Amino acid sequence: MSRYAMRLIGIVTLAFLLPACNLLSGFLTISGSFDCDISPRQPDHPVSEQMLAPVGEYPVWFVTVDSIAMSELALSLPPYNGGTVRKSLVVVTTDLTGDLVITGHQLDGDAQVLFPVQIDEEVVDKDGNRTIIYSADDLAPQMVIPNAKKETFGTRARGYATHPWSAYYPVPGCYQLTGAYGGYTAHAIIEVRDE
């Protein structure tokens, strides 16, 4: 058998094995092609009447951006030249009890969402642009809201508690936010565009 015939058999074999072993998606991610499957907004959610329709699923919903350009985030330094979403809310059902733990990670890369504990400094340049400056201990890998059933930010939707939060995104990408609460885990996917 010729050398070209062997190559052809190898290519055909890979064409069948990569999708069968779910390796094709990893290959496509490496080559730069990734479709961010942004979570849909929930316009019928009871809190939608008083605020932006949330994204997520029972028992945790995030009232935050669904797709935003990195250039629209609050410029934030270090540990990376990233950006902060400063004003967000998270909504939980009051049917459950316990602490809410929020984490996040990049689906199309290795970045981790960090959560501001405090802002070390905020500077304004001559054009009025603000830059948040964090120290290493100003950002945490998770946010914990103790006893999340207890309201910390007023809502008029019966059966739901709302809490403020913010997130720091180190690089543009597709991110999955996770809320663990009352024995459940809920997810929402948002996109920080490279613009």
VOVO-110593 format. One record per atom (N, C-alpha, C): chain; residue in three letters; x, y, z; residue number from 1. Coordinates in steps of 0.02 Angstrom, whole numbers. Layout:
BEGIN
<"A","ALA",<X,Y,Z>,NUM>;
...
This chain:
BEGIN
<"A","MET",<42,-58,0>,1>;
<"A","MET",<0,0,0>,1>;
<"A","MET",<44,62,0>,1>;
<"A","SER",<25,111,-39>,2>;
<"A","SER",<68,170,-46>,2>;
<"A","SER",<64,213,17>,2>;
<"A","ARG",<114,255,22>,3>;
<"A","ARG",<118,300,79>,3>;
<"A","ARG",<58,348,81>,3>;
<"A","TYR",<34,370,23>,4>;
<"A","TYR",<-23,416,19>,4>;
<"A","TYR",<-88,382,40>,4>;
<"A","ALA",<-95,318,24>,5>;
<"A","ALA",<-154,281,44>,5>;
<"A","ALA",<-156,274,121>,5>;
<"A","MET",<-99,263,152>,6>;
<"A","MET",<-95,258,225>,6>;
<"A","MET",<-114,325,257>,6>;
<"A","ARG",<-92,380,228>,7>;
<"A","ARG",<-110,447,254>,7>;
<"A","ARG",<-185,458,248>,7>;
<"A","LEU",<-213,439,192>,8>;
<"A","LEU",<-284,447,181>,8>;
<"A","LEU",<-325,407,233>,8>;
<"A","ILE",<-303,346,246>,9>;
<"A","ILE",<-337,304,296>,9>;
<"A","ILE",<-331,337,365>,9>;
<"A","GLY",<-273,365,381>,10>;
<"A","GLY",<-262,399,445>,10>;
<"A","GLY",<-308,460,452>,10>;
<"A","ILE",<-315,499,399>,11>;
<"A","ILE",<-358,559,401>,11>;
<"A","ILE",<-430,539,409>,11>;
<"A","VAL",<-453,489,373>,12>;
<"A","VAL",<-522,465,378>,12>;
<"A","VAL",<-535,438,448>,12>;
<"A","THR",<-487,401,476>,13>;
<"A","THR",<-495,375,543>,13>;
<"A","THR",<-502,431,594>,13>;
<"A","LEU",<-460,483,588>,14>;
<"A","LEU",<-465,541,633>,14>;
<"A","LEU",<-531,576,626>,14>;
<"A","ALA",<-556,581,565>,15>;
<"A","ALA",<-620,615,553>,15>;
<"A","ALA",<-676,580,590>,15>;
<"A","PHE",<-671,515,599>,16>;
<"A","PHE",<-722,478,636>,16>;
<"A","PHE",<-709,477,711>,16>;
<"A","LEU",<-646,472,731>,17>;
<"A","LEU",<-630,465,802>,17>;
<"A","LEU",<-634,529,841>,17>;
<"A","LEU",<-614,586,812>,18>;
<"A","LEU",<-615,649,849>,18>;
<"A","LEU",<-685,666,873>,18>;
<"A","PRO",<-736,665,829>,19>;
<"A","PRO",<-803,680,855>,19>;
<"A","PRO",<-828,626,903>,19>;
<"A","ALA",<-812,563,890>,20>;
<"A","ALA",<-836,509,932>,20>;
<"A","ALA",<-808,514,1003>,20>;
<"A","CYS",<-747,537,1009>,21>;
<"A","CYS",<-715,543,1074>,21>;
<"A","CYS",<-723,613,1104>,21>;
<"A","ASN",<-762,655,1071>,22>;
<"A","ASN",<-773,724,1093>,22>;
<"A","ASN",<-708,764,1096>,22>;
<"A","LEU",<-661,747,1054>,23>;
<"A","LEU",<-597,782,1052>,23>;
<"A","LEU",<-598,839,1002>,23>;
<"A","LEU",<-646,839,958>,24>;
<"A","LEU",<-649,891,907>,24>;
<"A","LEU",<-662,959,938>,24>;
<"A","SER",<-705,962,990>,25>;
<"A","SER",<-719,1026,1021>,25>;
<"A","SER",<-657,1055,1054>,25>;
<"A","GLY",<-616,1012,1085>,26>;
<"A","GLY",<-553,1036,1114>,26>;
<"A","GLY",<-506,1061,1061>,26>;
<"A","PHE",<-504,1027,1004>,27>;
<"A","PHE",<-462,1048,949>,27>;
<"A","PHE",<-485,1116,922>,27>;
<"A","LEU",<-550,1124,914>,28>;
<"A","LEU",<-576,1187,889>,28>;
<"A","LEU",<-564,1244,937>,28>;
<"A","THR",<-568,1232,1002>,29>;
<"A","THR",<-555,1283,1051>,29>;
<"A","THR",<-483,1307,1046>,29>;
<"A","ILE",<-437,1261,1039>,30>;
<"A","ILE",<-367,1278,1034>,30>;
<"A","ILE",<-354,1320,972>,30>;
<"A","SER",<-388,1305,917>,31>;
<"A","SER",<-376,1341,855>,31>;
<"A","SER",<-411,1410,855>,31>;
<"A","GLY",<-447,1428,909>,32>;
<"A","GLY",<-475,1495,916>,32>;
<"A","GLY",<-549,1500,899>,32>;
<"A","SER",<-581,1448,879>,33>;
<"A","SER",<-652,1450,863>,33>;
<"A","SER",<-692,1425,922>,33>;
<"A","PHE",<-731,1471,954>,34>;
<"A","PHE",<-771,1452,1012>,34>;
<"A","PHE",<-835,1491,1010>,34>;
<"A","ASP",<-891,1457,1014>,35>;
<"A","ASP",<-956,1489,1014>,35>;
<"A","ASP",<-980,1493,1087>,35>;
<"A","CYS",<-986,1553,1114>,36>;
<"A","CYS",<-1007,1562,1183>,36>;
<"A","CYS",<-1083,1558,1186>,36>;
<"A","ASP",<-1108,1506,1218>,37>;
<"A","ASP",<-1179,1494,1223>,37>;
<"A","ASP",<-1208,1533,1282>,37>;
<"A","ILE",<-1218,1598,1272>,38>;
<"A","ILE",<-1241,1643,1325>,38>;
<"A","ILE",<-1308,1621,1353>,38>;
<"A","SER",<-1314,1622,1419>,39>;
<"A","SER",<-1378,1603,1450>,39>;
<"A","SER",<-1431,1654,1432>,39>;
<"A","PRO",<-1491,1630,1416>,40>;
<"A","PRO",<-1545,1676,1399>,40>;
<"A","PRO",<-1572,1713,1461>,40>;
<"A","ARG",<-1594,1773,1451>,41>;
<"A","ARG",<-1626,1810,1505>,41>;
<"A","ARG",<-1693,1778,1521>,41>;
<"A","GLN",<-1715,1787,1582>,42>;
<"A","GLN",<-1778,1759,1606>,42>;
<"A","GLN",<-1829,1816,1614>,42>;
<"A","PRO",<-1860,1839,1559>,43>;
<"A","PRO",<-1905,1897,1564>,43>;
<"A","PRO",<-1967,1884,1607>,43>;
<"A","ASP",<-1986,1821,1618>,44>;
<"A","ASP",<-2045,1806,1659>,44>;
<"A","ASP",<-2028,1795,1733>,44>;
<"A","HIS",<-1964,1802,1751>,45>;
<"A","HIS",<-1944,1794,1821>,45>;
<"A","HIS",<-1976,1850,1862>,45>;
<"A","PRO",<-2001,1836,1922>,46>;
<"A","PRO",<-2035,1888,1962>,46>;
<"A","PRO",<-1994,1951,1975>,46>;
<"A","VAL",<-1927,1948,1976>,47>;
<"A","VAL",<-1888,2009,1989>,47>;
<"A","VAL",<-1881,2051,1926>,47>;
<"A","SER",<-1900,2026,1868>,48>;
<"A","SER",<-1891,2063,1805>,48>;
<"A","SER",<-1931,2127,1803>,48>;
<"A","GLU",<-1985,2132,1842>,49>;
<"A","GLU",<-2026,2192,1842>,49>;
<"A","GLU",<-1989,2251,1873>,49>;
<"A","GLN",<-1942,2239,1917>,50>;
<"A","GLN",<-1908,2293,1952>,50>;
<"A","GLN",<-1835,2302,1932>,50>;
<"A","MET",<-1808,2255,1893>,51>;
<"A","MET",<-1738,2259,1874>,51>;
<"A","MET",<-1728,2222,1808>,51>;
<"A","LEU",<-1668,2224,1783>,52>;
<"A","LEU",<-1651,2187,1722>,52>;
<"A","LEU",<-1667,2113,1729>,52>;
<"A","ALA",<-1696,2083,1677>,53>;
<"A","ALA",<-1712,2012,1680>,53>;
<"A","ALA",<-1649,1972,1695>,53>;
<"A","PRO",<-1652,1926,1743>,54>;
<"A","PRO",<-1592,1889,1763>,54>;
<"A","PRO",<-1575,1831,1715>,54>;
<"A","VAL",<-1515,1805,1723>,55>;
<"A","VAL",<-1494,1743,1689>,55>;
<"A","VAL",<-1480,1692,1743>,55>;
<"A","GLY",<-1488,1628,1727>,56>;
<"A","GLY",<-1474,1576,1776>,56>;
<"A","GLY",<-1530,1526,1779>,56>;
<"A","GLU",<-1531,1490,1834>,57>;
<"A","GLU",<-1580,1436,1843>,57>;
<"A","GLU",<-1592,1427,1918>,57>;
<"A","TYR",<-1645,1391,1935>,58>;
<"A","TYR",<-1662,1379,2004>,58>;
<"A","TYR",<-1603,1348,2041>,58>;
<"A","PRO",<-1586,1374,2098>,59>;
<"A","PRO",<-1616,1425,2140>,59>;
<"A","PRO",<-1579,1491,2139>,59>;
<"A","VAL",<-1533,1501,2090>,60>;
<"A","VAL",<-1491,1561,2089>,60>;
<"A","VAL",<-1495,1594,2020>,60>;
<"A","TRP",<-1509,1658,2019>,61>;
<"A","TRP",<-1511,1696,1956>,61>;
<"A","TRP",<-1467,1758,1963>,61>;
<"A","PHE",<-1430,1774,1910>,62>;
<"A","PHE",<-1384,1830,1910>,62>;
<"A","PHE",<-1414,1888,1871>,62>;
<"A","VAL",<-1418,1946,1903>,63>;
<"A","VAL",<-1440,2007,1869>,63>;
<"A","VAL",<-1376,2044,1851>,63>;
<"A","THR",<-1350,2029,1792>,64>;
<"A","THR",<-1286,2056,1771>,64>;
<"A","THR",<-1285,2060,1695>,64>;
<"A","VAL",<-1228,2079,1668>,65>;
<"A","VAL",<-1220,2081,1596>,65>;
<"A","VAL",<-1227,2011,1567>,65>;
<"A","ASP",<-1249,2006,1505>,66>;
<"A","ASP",<-1248,1941,1472>,66>;
<"A","ASP",<-1193,1940,1419>,66>;
<"A","SER",<-1182,1997,1387>,67>;
<"A","SER",<-1127,2004,1339>,67>;
<"A","SER",<-1105,2077,1341>,67>;
<"A","ILE",<-1041,2088,1353>,68>;
<"A","ILE",<-1016,2157,1359>,68>;
<"A","ILE",<-945,2159,1332>,68>;
<"A","ALA",<-926,2216,1303>,69>;
<"A","ALA",<-858,2226,1280>,69>;
<"A","ALA",<-812,2239,1339>,69>;
<"A","MET",<-752,2212,1337>,70>;
<"A","MET",<-704,2223,1391>,70>;
<"A","MET",<-692,2298,1400>,70>;
<"A","SER",<-694,2337,1345>,71>;
<"A","SER",<-682,2409,1349>,71>;
<"A","SER",<-737,2446,1388>,71>;
<"A","GLU",<-796,2414,1398>,72>;
<"A","GLU",<-850,2445,1435>,72>;
<"A","GLU",<-847,2430,1510>,72>;
<"A","LEU",<-803,2385,1530>,73>;
<"A","LEU",<-796,2369,1601>,73>;
<"A","LEU",<-753,2422,1634>,73>;
<"A","ALA",<-759,2427,1700>,74>;
<"A","ALA",<-716,2473,1737>,74>;
<"A","ALA",<-645,2446,1733>,74>;
<"A","LEU",<-599,2486,1704>,75>;
<"A","LEU",<-529,2466,1697>,75>;
<"A","LEU",<-500,2451,1766>,75>;
<"A","SER",<-468,2393,1773>,76>;
<"A","SER",<-444,2371,1838>,76>;
<"A","SER",<-374,2342,1833>,76>;
<"A","LEU",<-331,2360,1879>,77>;
<"A","LEU",<-261,2336,1882>,77>;
<"A","LEU",<-246,2312,1953>,77>;
<"A","PRO",<-189,2283,1965>,78>;
<"A","PRO",<-172,2216,1945>,78>;
<"A","PRO",<-217,2166,1978>,78>;
<"A","PRO",<-209,2102,1978>,79>;
<"A","PRO",<-151,2067,1952>,79>;
<"A","PRO",<-150,2061,1877>,79>;
<"A","TYR",<-204,2078,1842>,80>;
<"A","TYR",<-204,2077,1769>,80>;
<"A","TYR",<-233,2143,1746>,80>;
<"A","ASN",<-225,2158,1682>,81>;
<"A","ASN",<-257,2217,1654>,81>;
<"A","ASN",<-328,2198,1633>,81>;
<"A","GLY",<-370,2187,1681>,82>;
<"A","GLY",<-438,2163,1667>,82>;
<"A","GLY",<-490,2217,1678>,82>;
<"A","GLY",<-551,2194,1691>,83>;
<"A","GLY",<-605,2240,1702>,83>;
<"A","GLY",<-653,2215,1754>,83>;
<"A","THR",<-688,2261,1787>,84>;
<"A","THR",<-734,2245,1840>,84>;
<"A","THR",<-805,2264,1821>,84>;
<"A","VAL",<-852,2218,1832>,85>;
<"A","VAL",<-923,2235,1830>,85>;
<"A","VAL",<-940,2254,1901>,85>;
<"A","ARG",<-954,2318,1911>,86>;
<"A","ARG",<-960,2344,1979>,86>;
<"A","ARG",<-1029,2335,2011>,86>;
<"A","LYS",<-1081,2340,1971>,87>;
<"A","LYS",<-1147,2338,2000>,87>;
<"A","LYS",<-1188,2280,1972>,87>;
<"A","SER",<-1192,2228,2010>,88>;
<"A","SER",<-1231,2170,1992>,88>;
<"A","SER",<-1272,2148,2052>,88>;
<"A","LEU",<-1322,2108,2038>,89>;
<"A","LEU",<-1363,2079,2092>,89>;
<"A","LEU",<-1368,2004,2080>,89>;
<"A","VAL",<-1377,1968,2133>,90>;
<"A","VAL",<-1392,1896,2128>,90>;
<"A","VAL",<-1456,1884,2167>,90>;
<"A","VAL",<-1499,1843,2139>,91>;
<"A","VAL",<-1565,1829,2168>,91>;
<"A","VAL",<-1568,1755,2186>,91>;
<"A","VAL",<-1592,1741,2246>,92>;
<"A","VAL",<-1601,1671,2267>,92>;
<"A","VAL",<-1673,1661,2291>,92>;
<"A","THR",<-1697,1600,2287>,93>;
<"A","THR",<-1762,1585,2315>,93>;
<"A","THR",<-1756,1581,2391>,93>;
<"A","THR",<-1808,1600,2426>,94>;
<"A","THR",<-1807,1595,2499>,94>;
<"A","THR",<-1836,1529,2522>,94>;
<"A","ASP",<-1849,1483,2475>,95>;
<"A","ASP",<-1873,1416,2493>,95>;
<"A","ASP",<-1817,1374,2525>,95>;
<"A","LEU",<-1755,1395,2514>,96>;
<"A","LEU",<-1697,1356,2538>,96>;
<"A","LEU",<-1660,1396,2591>,96>;
<"A","THR",<-1612,1363,2624>,97>;
<"A","THR",<-1571,1398,2674>,97>;
<"A","THR",<-1498,1382,2661>,97>;
<"A","GLY",<-1455,1422,2692>,98>;
<"A","GLY",<-1383,1410,2688>,98>;
<"A","GLY",<-1348,1469,2657>,98>;
<"A","ASP",<-1281,1462,2651>,99>;
<"A","ASP",<-1240,1513,2620>,99>;
<"A","ASP",<-1241,1505,2545>,99>;
<"A","LEU",<-1236,1560,2510>,100>;
<"A","LEU",<-1229,1560,2438>,100>;
<"A","LEU",<-1155,1569,2422>,100>;
<"A","VAL",<-1127,1524,2382>,101>;
<"A","VAL",<-1057,1529,2361>,101>;
<"A","VAL",<-1055,1539,2285>,101>;
<"A","ILE",<-1027,1596,2265>,102>;
<"A","ILE",<-1022,1613,2193>,102>;
<"A","ILE",<-950,1604,2170>,102>;
<"A","THR",<-941,1568,2115>,103>;
<"A","THR",<-876,1560,2083>,103>;
<"A","THR",<-885,1570,2008>,103>;
<"A","GLY",<-830,1572,1973>,104>;
<"A","GLY",<-834,1578,1900>,104>;
<"A","GLY",<-769,1561,1867>,104>;
<"A","HIS",<-774,1535,1806>,105>;
<"A","HIS",<-713,1518,1768>,105>;
<"A","HIS",<-726,1527,1693>,105>;
<"A","GLN",<-672,1536,1657>,106>;
<"A","GLN",<-676,1546,1584>,106>;
<"A","GLN",<-684,1479,1550>,106>;
<"A","LEU",<-732,1474,1504>,107>;
<"A","LEU",<-744,1412,1468>,107>;
<"A","LEU",<-697,1404,1408>,107>;
<"A","ASP",<-675,1459,1380>,108>;
<"A","ASP",<-632,1456,1321>,108>;
<"A","ASP",<-559,1474,1338>,108>;
<"A","GLY",<-541,1464,1400>,109>;
<"A","GLY",<-472,1478,1422>,109>;
<"A","GLY",<-464,1457,1495>,109>;
<"A","ASP",<-411,1481,1526>,110>;
<"A","ASP",<-394,1459,1594>,110>;
<"A","ASP",<-408,1512,1648>,110>;
<"A","ALA",<-436,1569,1628>,111>;
<"A","ALA",<-446,1623,1676>,111>;
<"A","ALA",<-500,1606,1727>,111>;
<"A","GLN",<-494,1637,1785>,112>;
<"A","GLN",<-542,1627,1839>,112>;
<"A","GLN",<-573,1695,1855>,112>;
<"A","VAL",<-638,1696,1866>,113>;
<"A","VAL",<-671,1757,1889>,113>;
<"A","VAL",<-650,1768,1961>,113>;
<"A","LEU",<-634,1830,1976>,114>;
<"A","LEU",<-615,1848,2045>,114>;
<"A","LEU",<-667,1897,2071>,114>;
<"A","PHE",<-673,1900,2137>,115>;
<"A","PHE",<-724,1941,2168>,115>;
<"A","PHE",<-692,1992,2214>,115>;
<"A","PRO",<-704,2057,2201>,116>;
<"A","PRO",<-674,2110,2242>,116>;
<"A","PRO",<-696,2106,2315>,116>;
<"A","VAL",<-647,2105,2359>,117>;
<"A","VAL",<-659,2108,2431>,117>;
<"A","VAL",<-660,2181,2452>,117>;
<"A","GLN",<-615,2219,2422>,118>;
<"A","GLN",<-610,2291,2433>,118>;
<"A","GLN",<-573,2322,2374>,118>;
<"A","ILE",<-579,2387,2368>,119>;
<"A","ILE",<-542,2423,2317>,119>;
<"A","ILE",<-486,2461,2353>,119>;
<"A","ASP",<-424,2447,2333>,120>;
<"A","ASP",<-366,2478,2365>,120>;
<"A","ASP",<-363,2552,2349>,120>;
<"A","GLU",<-373,2567,2285>,121>;
<"A","GLU",<-366,2636,2262>,121>;
<"A","GLU",<-403,2644,2196>,121>;
<"A","GLU",<-427,2703,2184>,122>;
<"A","GLU",<-459,2718,2120>,122>;
<"A","GLU",<-431,2784,2095>,122>;
<"A","VAL",<-403,2784,2035>,123>;
<"A","VAL",<-372,2845,2008>,123>;
<"A","VAL",<-412,2868,1947>,123>;
<"A","VAL",<-411,2934,1937>,124>;
<"A","VAL",<-445,2965,1880>,124>;
<"A","VAL",<-392,3001,1839>,124>;
<"A","ASP",<-390,2984,1773>,125>;
<"A","ASP",<-341,3018,1731>,125>;
<"A","ASP",<-368,3086,1707>,125>;
<"A","LYS",<-329,3122,1668>,126>;
<"A","LYS",<-348,3190,1647>,126>;
<"A","LYS",<-411,3191,1604>,126>;
<"A","ASP",<-429,3134,1573>,127>;
<"A","ASP",<-489,3129,1532>,127>;
<"A","ASP",<-550,3107,1572>,127>;
<"A","GLY",<-541,3096,1637>,128>;
<"A","GLY",<-596,3075,1680>,128>;
<"A","GLY",<-607,3000,1682>,128>;
<"A","ASN",<-562,2961,1651>,129>;
<"A","ASN",<-568,2888,1653>,129>;
<"A","ASN",<-544,2862,1720>,129>;
<"A","ARG",<-584,2818,1750>,130>;
<"A","ARG",<-567,2789,1815>,130>;
<"A","ARG",<-534,2721,1806>,130>;
<"A","THR",<-484,2709,1848>,131>;
<"A","THR",<-451,2644,1850>,131>;
<"A","THR",<-450,2619,1922>,131>;
<"A","ILE",<-475,2559,1933>,132>;
<"A","ILE",<-474,2528,1999>,132>;
<"A","ILE",<-408,2492,2007>,132>;
<"A","ILE",<-374,2504,2062>,133>;
<"A","ILE",<-310,2471,2075>,133>;
<"A","ILE",<-319,2423,2135>,133>;
<"A","TYR",<-310,2359,2121>,134>;
<"A","TYR",<-316,2308,2173>,134>;
<"A","TYR",<-248,2287,2198>,134>;
<"A","SER",<-244,2268,2261>,135>;
<"A","SER",<-187,2233,2288>,135>;
<"A","SER",<-201,2158,2283>,135>;
<"A","ALA",<-151,2118,2293>,136>;
<"A","ALA",<-159,2045,2285>,136>;
<"A","ALA",<-214,2017,2330>,136>;
<"A","ASP",<-221,2044,2390>,137>;
<"A","ASP",<-272,2017,2437>,137>;
<"A","ASP",<-340,2052,2431>,137>;
<"A","ASP",<-348,2094,2381>,138>;
<"A","ASP",<-412,2129,2370>,138>;
<"A","ASP",<-461,2088,2329>,138>;
<"A","LEU",<-438,2034,2298>,139>;
<"A","LEU",<-480,1993,2255>,139>;
<"A","LEU",<-481,1921,2282>,139>;
<"A","ALA",<-540,1891,2282>,140>;
<"A","ALA",<-548,1823,2308>,140>;
<"A","ALA",<-574,1777,2252>,140>;
<"A","PRO",<-559,1712,2255>,141>;
<"A","PRO",<-582,1665,2204>,141>;
<"A","PRO",<-655,1646,2211>,141>;
<"A","GLN",<-688,1668,2264>,142>;
<"A","GLN",<-759,1654,2272>,142>;
<"A","GLN",<-790,1709,2315>,142>;
<"A","MET",<-856,1715,2310>,143>;
<"A","MET",<-892,1762,2353>,143>;
<"A","MET",<-942,1721,2393>,143>;
<"A","VAL",<-943,1732,2458>,144>;
<"A","VAL",<-989,1696,2502>,144>;
<"A","VAL",<-1038,1746,2532>,144>;
<"A","ILE",<-1102,1731,2524>,145>;
<"A","ILE",<-1155,1771,2554>,145>;
<"A","ILE",<-1187,1728,2608>,145>;
<"A","PRO",<-1171,1743,2672>,146>;
<"A","PRO",<-1197,1701,2726>,146>;
<"A","PRO",<-1274,1707,2730>,146>;
<"A","ASN",<-1305,1651,2747>,147>;
<"A","ASN",<-1378,1650,2758>,147>;
<"A","ASN",<-1413,1688,2701>,147>;
<"A","ALA",<-1404,1665,2640>,148>;
<"A","ALA",<-1428,1700,2581>,148>;
<"A","ALA",<-1503,1710,2579>,148>;
<"A","LYS",<-1539,1672,2618>,149>;
<"A","LYS",<-1612,1679,2621>,149>;
<"A","LYS",<-1631,1747,2650>,149>;
<"A","LYS",<-1587,1775,2691>,150>;
<"A","LYS",<-1600,1839,2722>,150>;
<"A","LYS",<-1582,1895,2673>,150>;
<"A","GLU",<-1629,1938,2661>,151>;
<"A","GLU",<-1621,1993,2613>,151>;
<"A","GLU",<-1568,2043,2634>,151>;
<"A","THR",<-1522,2060,2587>,152>;
<"A","THR",<-1473,2113,2601>,152>;
<"A","THR",<-1483,2173,2555>,152>;
<"A","PHE",<-1523,2165,2503>,153>;
<"A","PHE",<-1537,2220,2457>,153>;
<"A","PHE",<-1610,2214,2437>,153>;
<"A","GLY",<-1650,2263,2454>,154>;
<"A","GLY",<-1722,2258,2447>,154>;
<"A","GLY",<-1749,2236,2380>,154>;
<"A","THR",<-1797,2191,2382>,155>;
<"A","THR",<-1834,2172,2323>,155>;
<"A","THR",<-1907,2165,2343>,155>;
<"A","ARG",<-1951,2176,2297>,156>;
<"A","ARG",<-2022,2170,2312>,156>;
<"A","ARG",<-2051,2105,2285>,156>;
<"A","ALA",<-2009,2062,2258>,157>;
<"A","ALA",<-2033,1998,2232>,157>;
<"A","ALA",<-2038,1948,2290>,157>;
<"A","ARG",<-2098,1928,2306>,158>;
<"A","ARG",<-2108,1881,2362>,158>;
<"A","ARG",<-2075,1815,2348>,158>;
<"A","GLY",<-2041,1789,2400>,159>;
<"A","GLY",<-2009,1723,2394>,159>;
<"A","GLY",<-1938,1726,2367>,159>;
<"A","TYR",<-1909,1787,2359>,160>;
<"A","TYR",<-1842,1794,2333>,160>;
<"A","TYR",<-1802,1844,2375>,160>;
<"A","ALA",<-1738,1831,2382>,161>;
<"A","ALA",<-1692,1877,2416>,161>;
<"A","ALA",<-1640,1899,2365>,161>;
<"A","THR",<-1621,1962,2370>,162>;
<"A","THR",<-1574,1991,2321>,162>;
<"A","THR",<-1513,2017,2358>,162>;
<"A","HIS",<-1454,2007,2328>,163>;
<"A","HIS",<-1391,2027,2359>,163>;
<"A","HIS",<-1346,2061,2307>,163>;
<"A","PRO",<-1310,2114,2326>,164>;
<"A","PRO",<-1262,2146,2280>,164>;
<"A","PRO",<-1198,2104,2274>,164>;
<"A","TRP",<-1166,2108,2217>,165>;
<"A","TRP",<-1102,2075,2206>,165>;
<"A","TRP",<-1068,2109,2146>,165>;
<"A","SER",<-1005,2098,2139>,166>;
<"A","SER",<-968,2122,2081>,166>;
<"A","SER",<-917,2070,2062>,166>;
<"A","ALA",<-892,2074,2001>,167>;
<"A","ALA",<-845,2024,1976>,167>;
<"A","ALA",<-790,2056,1936>,167>;
<"A","TYR",<-732,2027,1939>,168>;
<"A","TYR",<-673,2049,1903>,168>;
<"A","TYR",<-656,1997,1850>,168>;
<"A","TYR",<-654,2018,1787>,169>;
<"A","TYR",<-639,1973,1731>,169>;
<"A","TYR",<-569,1991,1705>,169>;
<"A","PRO",<-521,1945,1712>,170>;
<"A","PRO",<-452,1961,1694>,170>;
<"A","PRO",<-440,1969,1619>,170>;
<"A","VAL",<-477,1933,1578>,171>;
<"A","VAL",<-466,1936,1505>,171>;
<"A","VAL",<-534,1927,1471>,171>;
<"A","PRO",<-540,1948,1409>,172>;
<"A","PRO",<-602,1934,1372>,172>;
<"A","PRO",<-613,1859,1366>,172>;
<"A","GLY",<-675,1838,1360>,173>;
<"A","GLY",<-689,1767,1351>,173>;
<"A","GLY",<-760,1750,1370>,173>;
<"A","CYS",<-774,1685,1369>,174>;
<"A","CYS",<-839,1657,1386>,174>;
<"A","CYS",<-833,1629,1457>,174>;
<"A","TYR",<-875,1654,1502>,175>;
<"A","TYR",<-869,1636,1572>,175>;
<"A","TYR",<-932,1601,1598>,175>;
<"A","GLN",<-921,1552,1641>,176>;
<"A","GLN",<-977,1520,1675>,176>;
<"A","GLN",<-976,1541,1748>,176>;
<"A","LEU",<-1031,1571,1770>,177>;
<"A","LEU",<-1040,1588,1840>,177>;
<"A","LEU",<-1078,1531,1873>,177>;
<"A","THR",<-1059,1515,1934>,178>;
<"A","THR",<-1091,1460,1970>,178>;
<"A","THR",<-1113,1484,2038>,178>;
<"A","GLY",<-1175,1469,2056>,179>;
<"A","GLY",<-1200,1485,2122>,179>;
<"A","GLY",<-1220,1421,2157>,179>;
<"A","ALA",<-1188,1406,2213>,180>;
<"A","ALA",<-1204,1346,2252>,180>;
<"A","ALA",<-1243,1369,2314>,180>;
<"A","TYR",<-1303,1342,2321>,181>;
<"A","TYR",<-1348,1366,2374>,181>;
<"A","TYR",<-1399,1312,2391>,181>;
<"A","GLY",<-1408,1299,2455>,182>;
<"A","GLY",<-1461,1253,2478>,182>;
<"A","GLY",<-1456,1183,2449>,182>;
<"A","GLY",<-1396,1160,2434>,183>;
<"A","GLY",<-1388,1093,2406>,183>;
<"A","GLY",<-1395,1090,2330>,183>;
<"A","TYR",<-1406,1147,2298>,184>;
<"A","TYR",<-1412,1151,2225>,184>;
<"A","TYR",<-1353,1189,2197>,184>;
<"A","THR",<-1340,1178,2133>,185>;
<"A","THR",<-1290,1217,2096>,185>;
<"A","THR",<-1322,1243,2033>,185>;
<"A","ALA",<-1319,1308,2023>,186>;
<"A","ALA",<-1348,1340,1964>,186>;
<"A","ALA",<-1293,1374,1924>,186>;
<"A","HIS",<-1302,1378,1858>,187>;
<"A","HIS",<-1251,1407,1815>,187>;
<"A","HIS",<-1280,1460,1769>,187>;
<"A","ALA",<-1238,1506,1749>,188>;
<"A","ALA",<-1256,1556,1699>,188>;
<"A","ALA",<-1193,1569,1658>,188>;
<"A","ILE",<-1201,1576,1593>,189>;
<"A","ILE",<-1144,1590,1549>,189>;
<"A","ILE",<-1150,1660,1522>,189>;
<"A","ILE",<-1096,1699,1530>,190>;
<"A","ILE",<-1093,1767,1505>,190>;
<"A","ILE",<-1031,1776,1462>,190>;
<"A","GLU",<-1030,1828,1423>,191>;
<"A","GLU",<-975,1839,1376>,191>;
<"A","GLU",<-944,1908,1387>,191>;
<"A","VAL",<-878,1910,1392>,192>;
<"A","VAL",<-841,1973,1393>,192>;
<"A","VAL",<-804,1975,1326>,192>;
<"A","ARG",<-828,2018,1281>,193>;
<"A","ARG",<-802,2021,1213>,193>;
<"A","ARG",<-735,2057,1210>,193>;
<"A","ASP",<-693,2037,1163>,194>;
<"A","ASP",<-627,2067,1154>,194>;
<"A","ASP",<-634,2129,1111>,194>;
<"A","GLU",<-664,2180,1139>,195>;
<"A","GLU",<-674,2244,1103>,195>;
<"A","GLU",<-656,2301,1148>,195>;
